[in-house]
């Protein structure tokens, strides 16, 4: 696995590639970093996103997880920039429970690129976020995207 460091507005990110696909984005610095064309493209797209010039990512993603988790993460990529969906609505759509959706969101290995921050609790409460600085990072990302009142909780 090859990693590249990116100092983002939500903290340092380690973007990882394996077999020509992005497999993780972790908070923190990688032990060793190396530029590859894909990792540079991922960093550039993240920079464009944080600069307000990108609303969707165009990268090959391959998050390691169960079939169920991968179904949830795929559904997350369909939530448009600047919008949110509730855990319950996703659960209904995927035929599962809101708790299971929350669990999959919490295990998302490619945050930001797979926008688990766009999933909120019923009534617009933010719910949780497993990323660096937790709910404050989720709030930042939602506000960055102009996601209405969801970022004000």
KEVO-865498 format. One record per residue (C-alpha): x, y, z. Coordinates in steps of 0.001 Angstrom, whole numbers, padded with zeros to 6 digits, always signed. Example, Ala and Ser with C-alpha at 12.3 -4.5 7.8 and 13.67 -1.06 7.14 Angstrom:
+---------+---------+---------+
|      c1 |      c2 |      c3 |
+---------+---------+---------+
| +012300 | -004500 | +007800 |
| +013670 | -001060 | +007140 |
+---------+---------+---------+
This chain:
+---------+---------+---------+
|      c1 |      c2 |      c3 |
+---------+---------+---------+
| +000000 | +000000 | +000000 |
| +001329 | +003414 | -001008 |
| +000394 | +006561 | +000906 |
| +000559 | +010301 | +000373 |
| +000247 | +013030 | +003014 |
| -002119 | +015957 | +002587 |
| -002452 | +018801 | +005080 |
| -006186 | +019509 | +004749 |
| -008395 | +022069 | +006510 |
| -009730 | +019196 | +008666 |
| -006283 | +018024 | +009694 |
| -003510 | +015932 | +008184 |
| -004740 | +013156 | +005907 |
| -002966 | +010011 | +004752 |
| -004419 | +008928 | +001403 |
| -003682 | +005286 | +000556 |
| -003653 | +003472 | -002773 |
| -003527 | -000222 | -003505 |
| -003681 | -001848 | -006955 |
| -004628 | +001435 | -008654 |
| -007524 | +002283 | -006308 |
| -007948 | +004503 | -003267 |
| -008453 | +002223 | -000246 |
| -008316 | +004636 | +002678 |
| -008119 | +008197 | +003900 |
| -006910 | +008350 | +007500 |
| -006383 | +011297 | +009800 |
| -002693 | +011727 | +010596 |
| +000589 | +011513 | +008765 |
| +001727 | +008320 | +007015 |
| +004945 | +006692 | +008180 |
| +006251 | +006916 | +004614 |
| +004824 | +008910 | +001744 |
| +005217 | +008490 | -001987 |
| +003664 | +010320 | -004908 |
| +001883 | +008249 | -007542 |
| -000330 | +009670 | -010279 |
| -003471 | +008408 | -008508 |
| -002473 | +009757 | -005097 |
| -001584 | +013122 | -006617 |
| -004981 | +013174 | -008371 |
| -006708 | +012373 | -005071 |
| -004803 | +015119 | -003263 |
| -005569 | +017593 | -006071 |
| -009279 | +016722 | -005999 |
| -009366 | +017126 | -002218 |
| -007639 | +020511 | -002539 |
| -010228 | +021559 | -005148 |
| -013042 | +020356 | -002870 |
| -011752 | +022331 | +000113 |
| -011166 | +025389 | -002116 |
| -014822 | +025255 | -003200 |
| -014059 | +024314 | -006818 |
| -015205 | +020658 | -006704 |
| -018491 | +019108 | -005612 |
| -017892 | +015499 | -006697 |
| -014890 | +013205 | -006796 |
| -013790 | +011185 | -009803 |
| -011456 | +008563 | -008376 |
| -011407 | +004764 | -008351 |
| -012379 | +003745 | -004830 |
| -012090 | +000282 | -003316 |
| -012936 | +000462 | +000381 |
| -012234 | -002779 | +002219 |
| -015319 | -003982 | +004051 |
| -018217 | -006400 | +004107 |
| -020738 | -006584 | +001277 |
| -023234 | -004743 | +003489 |
| -020772 | -001965 | +004341 |
| -019879 | -001554 | +000674 |
| -023608 | -001236 | -000188 |
| -023972 | +001502 | +002424 |
| -020830 | +003310 | +001269 |
| -022040 | +003151 | -002327 |
| -025344 | +004718 | -001246 |
| -023431 | +007492 | +000537 |
| -021723 | +008498 | -002702 |
| -025180 | +009173 | -004154 |
| -025992 | +011878 | -001569 |
| -025409 | +015132 | -003475 |
| -022953 | +017785 | -002354 |
| -024640 | +020217 | +000023 |
| -027424 | +017809 | +000946 |
| -027940 | +015349 | +003763 |
| -029812 | +012102 | +004292 |
| -030924 | +010595 | +007579 |
| -029733 | +007294 | +008964 |
| -033392 | +006204 | +008935 |
| -034004 | +007136 | +005300 |
| -030914 | +005217 | +004202 |
| -031988 | +002282 | +006371 |
| -035402 | +002198 | +004707 |
| -033835 | +002404 | +001274 |
| -031373 | -000418 | +002006 |
| -033765 | -002597 | +004035 |
| -031867 | -002434 | +007314 |
| -031789 | -000486 | +010575 |
| -030596 | +003057 | +011251 |
| -028129 | +001607 | +013775 |
| -026605 | -000610 | +011054 |
| -026239 | +002426 | +008782 |
| -024515 | +004297 | +011623 |
| -022163 | +001384 | +012169 |
| -021203 | +001300 | +008491 |
| -020686 | +005067 | +008480 |
| -018417 | +004759 | +011506 |
| -016297 | +002168 | +009695 |
| -016004 | +004129 | +006434 |
| -012318 | +003824 | +005483 |
| -012483 | +006637 | +002898 |
| -014102 | +009626 | +004650 |
| -014730 | +012827 | +002715 |
| -014419 | +010974 | -000624 |
| -017211 | +008672 | +000577 |
| -019295 | +011368 | +002287 |
| -020463 | +009762 | +005528 |
| -020531 | +013303 | +006964 |
| -023711 | +013878 | +004919 |
| -025674 | +011392 | +007040 |
| -027520 | +012954 | +009973 |
| -029929 | +011809 | +012640 |
| -033670 | +012373 | +012531 |
| -034657 | +015965 | +013227 |
| -031423 | +017266 | +011707 |
| -029202 | +016385 | +014666 |
| -025709 | +015577 | +013500 |
| -025386 | +012106 | +015008 |
| -021766 | +010992 | +015234 |
| -018560 | +011209 | +013248 |
| -015477 | +009048 | +013622 |
| -013041 | +011442 | +011975 |
| -010477 | +013753 | +013527 |
| -012175 | +016103 | +016040 |
| -015382 | +014061 | +015662 |
| -018558 | +016100 | +015400 |
| -016640 | +019364 | +014902 |
| -015141 | +017945 | +011709 |
| -018564 | +016771 | +010538 |
| -019989 | +020236 | +011254 |
| -017105 | +021849 | +009328 |
| -017656 | +019613 | +006291 |
| -021414 | +020233 | +006253 |
| -020945 | +023989 | +006571 |
| -018285 | +023895 | +003870 |
| -020853 | +022270 | +001581 |
| -023618 | +024685 | +002630 |
| -025776 | +021829 | +003888 |
| -028443 | +024058 | +005393 |
| -029176 | +023915 | +009102 |
| -027636 | +020468 | +009563 |
| -024264 | +021984 | +010372 |
| -025601 | +024252 | +013103 |
| -026522 | +021580 | +015669 |
+---------+---------+---------+
